Amino acid sequence: MKNEFDIAIVGGGPVGASLACCLATSGYRIAVLEKVPVNADQQPSYDDRGLALSLSSCRILKAIGVWQDLETGSVPIKKIHISDRGNFGIVRLNAHDLGIDAMGYVVIARTLGRALLNKLVASSDIEFINPAEVISLHRDHSGVSLSIDNGNTKQDITCKLVVAADGSQSRLRDMASLNAEIKDYHQTAIVSNITADISDKFTAFERFTSQGPLALLPLGNSDFVSVFCVSNNNFQRYMELRDDIYIDQLQEVAGKRIGNMKMLGSRYAYPLKLVRTSPSFSDRVVMLGNSAHSIHPNGAQGFNLGLRDTACLAEILIKNRGYPEFDPGAKSNLEAYQAFREHDQDRVIGFSDGLTGLFYSHSMVKTVFRNSAMTLFNLMPDMKKKFVMMAMGLDGRQPSLVRGLQLEQL
Ligand SMILES: Cc1cc2nc3c(=O)[nH]c(=O)nc-3n(C[C@H](O)[C@H](O)[C@H](O)COP(=O)(O)OP(=O)(O)OC[C@H]3O[C@@H](n4cnc5c(N)ncnc54)[C@H](O)[C@@H]3O)c2cc1C
């Protein structure tokens, strides 16, 4: 096994694996270190969750040759229906009104993982070291050395840049002496697959309720993934309910718009916190994906935002690759990356956090305000277009891959 690399990516979850795929033909010597064995039913990043991918994510995945493996199994989101349970506010978004086929696509996280990992193991420039847990990091002015525990043995590798894509509880963050601001939402997302007798197969539903938001993302054939965010005080009770009782409760919250619901699979729980590492880099180490910012799933934006960050970092690294003496870990690259991405990150994080404040509130004033705002917003096509462009990750200054360029054009 090789020991010397240009770039070490710690974490083979969706963000780390996507960065590796972006850099697969760049000529950099890349190591991807993932602690959970790849054969992994236990790999938590690649479970049966449906992920809503925005159009910007689809473009990036297409440019790196991964979307082609996902397209057939993905389900288009043609309409979005947003409601506030027990109140009058409704927002309807329709791809057709915006002149597009779909506002995004739902893919199963496990399918995404398989496509990304297949792509990265096929690259001769990438060494996928698995299982491999990074247990320590040492830096000097010329590079970084990482100690890895791969079950039976320990080994060291060196590199010029470490990309820490090791999730919201990042150990690399501590190793790199970076700090995270953490806001506990005191909520847990309960995820389960359901089926419903509804013919509207390409509509995503988001319903704000006094327990927390419920999202239903279409999986095709009248199946949906339900993401029900409930207060931590109640979540254990929901987890312990019998399937038929849980589905009755979900039905009560969802209403009859989606038809009669039936349970398809198990329930999984994800505690919800806003985590943001600021600044997102220190000498030769940069945080990416959930280790940089982990957000509430209410807007289905976490991976989409992380993927746009990934496309930007890859672009900076690829564009400068040809310069003699170019150092991928140089502070100037990481500063340029952060400056480019800050605006999009602030906006998406602020939007998602703001939604939790506005919609998870029992105050009468806020309830009247949000329902009036929803009703007004629903009548404003230009505002809706602006909003959808933001949700699709297509507005403002975006990396070249989001603008439709291909890797070889960078
Ligand atoms: C309920 C729910 C629904 C969601 N729905 C959506 C959605 O619809 N759309 C969307 O865009 N986003 C969604 N998200 C967010 C999305 O799941 C995350 O943004 C995404 O998984 C982050 O990926 P990541 O690669 O940064 O981190 P992770 O998936 O956490 O991966 C980190 C990886 O690093 C590995 N690792 C950790 N420590 C080490 C170490 N020391 N050494 C080596 N490896 C290590 C881990 O094993 C893991 O594989 C949702 C999130 C939740 C909770």
Ligand as a Chemical Component Dictionary entry (heavy atoms), coordinates in Angstrom:
data_LIG
# 
_chem_comp.id                   LIG 
_chem_comp.type                 NON-POLYMER 
_chem_comp.pdbx_formal_charge   0 
_chem_comp.three_letter_code    LIG 
# 
loop_
_chem_comp_atom.comp_id 
_chem_comp_atom.atom_id 
_chem_comp_atom.alt_atom_id 
_chem_comp_atom.type_symbol 
_chem_comp_atom.charge 
_chem_comp_atom.model_Cartn_x 
_chem_comp_atom.model_Cartn_y 
_chem_comp_atom.model_Cartn_z 
_chem_comp_atom.pdbx_ordinal 
LIG C1  C1  C 0 -33.382 12.346 8.339  1  
LIG C2  C2  C 0 -32.481 13.033 7.358  2  
LIG C3  C3  C 0 -32.926 13.272 6.066  3  
LIG C4  C4  C 0 -32.105 13.926 5.160  4  
LIG N1  N1  N 0 -32.565 14.205 3.900  5  
LIG C5  C5  C 0 -31.806 14.905 3.045  6  
LIG C6  C6  C 0 -32.279 15.225 1.733  7  
LIG O1  O1  O 0 -33.391 14.854 1.348  8  
LIG N2  N2  N 0 -31.460 15.947 0.898  9  
LIG C7  C7  C 0 -30.225 16.368 1.304  10 
LIG O2  O2  O 0 -29.527 17.039 0.525  11 
LIG N3  N3  N 0 -29.734 16.057 2.534  12 
LIG C8  C8  C 0 -30.485 15.348 3.407  13 
LIG N4  N4  N 0 -29.992 15.019 4.644  14 
LIG C9  C9  C 0 -28.610 15.403 4.982  15 
LIG C10 C10 C 0 -27.597 14.368 4.475  16 
LIG O3  O3  O 0 -27.950 13.087 4.929  17 
LIG C11 C11 C 0 -26.192 14.735 4.971  18 
LIG O4  O4  O 0 -25.930 16.063 4.607  19 
LIG C12 C12 C 0 -25.113 13.851 4.361  20 
LIG O5  O5  O 0 -25.320 12.520 4.720  21 
LIG C13 C13 C 0 -23.737 14.288 4.861  22 
LIG O6  O6  O 0 -22.760 13.467 4.299  23 
LIG P1  P1  P 0 -21.246 13.473 4.817  24 
LIG O7  O7  O 0 -20.495 12.609 3.855  25 
LIG O8  O8  O 0 -20.795 14.881 5.027  26 
LIG O9  O9  O 0 -21.285 12.854 6.287  27 
LIG P2  P2  P 0 -21.622 11.380 6.759  28 
LIG O10 O10 O 0 -22.716 10.806 5.942  29 
LIG O11 O11 O 0 -21.816 11.449 8.238  30 
LIG O12 O12 O 0 -20.295 10.539 6.451  31 
LIG C14 C14 C 0 -19.145 10.638 7.247  32 
LIG C15 C15 C 0 -18.293 9.399  6.984  33 
LIG O13 O13 O 0 -17.044 9.528  7.674  34 
LIG C16 C16 C 0 -16.707 8.285  8.269  35 
LIG N5  N5  N 0 -15.788 8.580  9.393  36 
LIG C17 C17 C 0 -16.093 9.242  10.546 37 
LIG N6  N6  N 0 -14.993 9.385  11.314 38 
LIG C18 C18 C 0 -13.973 8.801  10.648 39 
LIG C19 C19 C 0 -12.578 8.616  10.931 40 
LIG N7  N7  N 0 -12.017 9.078  12.067 41 
LIG N8  N8  N 0 -11.808 7.961  10.030 42 
LIG C20 C20 C 0 -12.353 7.490  8.877  43 
LIG N9  N9  N 0 -13.680 7.626  8.554  44 
LIG C21 C21 C 0 -14.471 8.284  9.424  45 
LIG C22 C22 C 0 -18.053 7.705  8.675  46 
LIG O14 O14 O 0 -18.001 6.294  8.828  47 
LIG C23 C23 C 0 -18.943 8.115  7.502  48 
LIG O15 O15 O 0 -18.965 7.170  6.461  49 
LIG C24 C24 C 0 -30.800 14.347 5.554  50 
LIG C25 C25 C 0 -30.351 14.093 6.851  51 
LIG C26 C26 C 0 -31.177 13.440 7.758  52 
LIG C27 C27 C 0 -30.679 13.182 9.153  53 
# 
loop_
_chem_comp_bond.comp_id 
_chem_comp_bond.atom_id_1 
_chem_comp_bond.atom_id_2 
_chem_comp_bond.value_order 
_chem_comp_bond.pdbx_ordinal 
LIG C1  C2  SING 1  
LIG C2  C3  SING 2  
LIG C2  C26 DOUB 3  
LIG C3  C4  DOUB 4  
LIG C4  N1  SING 5  
LIG C4  C24 SING 6  
LIG N1  C5  DOUB 7  
LIG C5  C6  SING 8  
LIG C5  C8  SING 9  
LIG C6  O1  DOUB 10 
LIG C6  N2  SING 11 
LIG N2  C7  SING 12 
LIG C7  O2  DOUB 13 
LIG C7  N3  SING 14 
LIG N3  C8  DOUB 15 
LIG C8  N4  SING 16 
LIG N4  C9  SING 17 
LIG N4  C24 SING 18 
LIG C9  C10 SING 19 
LIG C10 O3  SING 20 
LIG C10 C11 SING 21 
LIG C11 O4  SING 22 
LIG C11 C12 SING 23 
LIG C12 O5  SING 24 
LIG C12 C13 SING 25 
LIG C13 O6  SING 26 
LIG O6  P1  SING 27 
LIG P1  O7  DOUB 28 
LIG P1  O8  SING 29 
LIG P1  O9  SING 30 
LIG O9  P2  SING 31 
LIG P2  O10 DOUB 32 
LIG P2  O11 SING 33 
LIG P2  O12 SING 34 
LIG O12 C14 SING 35 
LIG C14 C15 SING 36 
LIG C15 O13 SING 37 
LIG C15 C23 SING 38 
LIG O13 C16 SING 39 
LIG C16 N5  SING 40 
LIG C16 C22 SING 41 
LIG N5  C17 SING 42 
LIG N5  C21 SING 43 
LIG C17 N6  DOUB 44 
LIG N6  C18 SING 45 
LIG C18 C19 SING 46 
LIG C18 C21 DOUB 47 
LIG C19 N7  SING 48 
LIG C19 N8  DOUB 49 
LIG N8  C20 SING 50 
LIG C20 N9  DOUB 51 
LIG N9  C21 SING 52 
LIG C22 O14 SING 53 
LIG C22 C23 SING 54 
LIG C23 O15 SING 55 
LIG C24 C25 DOUB 56 
LIG C25 C26 SING 57 
LIG C26 C27 SING 58 
# 
